[in-house]
Amino acid sequence: MRDIFINLLEKLITVLVVIMMIGVVVAAGGALFMPQPGVPGPLMALAILIGGGIYVVVMGGFMYLGLGIYQNTRRTADAIEQLAAR
């Protein structure tokens, strides 16, 4: 039962990362086509793409890092149990 929740969490993280990427692209498009007064639209769109892209990579990386730690811990525990059974 626990593995079901972990697998669902992994799928949920994937969906969240994709939604965040779409949000960054939409925000950059909004900045490009509806610029604020005094701010060049293409420059702001580029800043949003760079800043948002870095944010998505960092946040997605931390979320997947948490799952990776869990999976590595589980594999280590399984290996120790096999060694103890010998």
C-alpha positions in Angstrom: 0.0 0.0 0.0 2.9 2.3 0.8 4.4 1.8 -2.6 1.2 2.9 -4.3 1.3 6.3 -2.5 5.0 6.7 -3.4 4.3 5.9 -7.0 1.4 8.3 -7.1 3.5 11.0 -5.5 6.1 10.5 -8.2 3.4 10.9 -10.9 2.0 14.0 -9.1 5.5 15.6 -9.0 5.9 15.0 -12.7 2.5 16.7 -13.4 3.4 19.6 -11.1 6.7 20.1 -12.9 5.0 20.1 -16.3 2.3 22.6 -15.0 5.1 24.8 -13.7 6.9 24.8 -17.0 3.6 25.7 -18.8 3.1 28.5 -16.3 6.5 29.9 -17.0 5.9 29.9 -20.8 2.4 31.5 -20.4 3.8 34.2 -18.1 6.6 34.9 -20.5 4.1 35.1 -23.4 1.9 37.5 -21.3 4.9 39.7 -20.6 5.9 39.7 -24.3 2.5 40.6 -25.7 1.2 42.8 -22.9 4.3 44.6 -21.6 4.1 47.0 -18.6 4.7 50.6 -19.3 8.4 51.5 -19.4 9.6 47.8 -19.5 10.5 46.3 -22.8 8.3 43.2 -23.4 11.0 40.9 -25.0 13.5 41.7 -22.2 10.9 40.9 -19.5 9.8 37.7 -21.3 13.4 36.6 -21.5 13.9 37.3 -17.8 10.8 35.3 -16.9 11.9 32.4 -19.0 15.4 32.3 -17.5 14.2 32.9 -13.9 11.2 30.6 -14.2 13.3 27.9 -15.9 15.8 28.0 -13.1 13.0 27.9 -10.5 11.4 24.9 -12.1 14.7 23.0 -12.4 15.5 23.7 -8.7 12.1 22.9 -7.3 11.7 19.8 -9.5 15.1 18.7 -8.5 14.4 19.0 -4.8 11.2 17.1 -5.1 12.8 14.3 -7.1 15.7 14.3 -4.7 13.3 13.5 -1.8 11.9 10.6 -3.8 15.4 9.4 -4.6 16.5 9.4 -1.0 13.5 7.3 -0.1 14.2 4.8 -2.9 17.9 4.6 -2.0 17.1 4.0 1.6 14.7 1.3 0.7 17.2 -0.5 -1.5 19.9 -0.2 1.2 17.5 -1.7 3.8 16.7 -4.6 1.4 20.4 -5.3 0.7 21.2 -5.3 4.5 18.3 -7.7 5.1 19.6 -10.1 2.4 23.1 -10.0 3.9 21.7 -10.7 7.4 19.7 -13.7 6.1 22.9 -15.4 4.9 
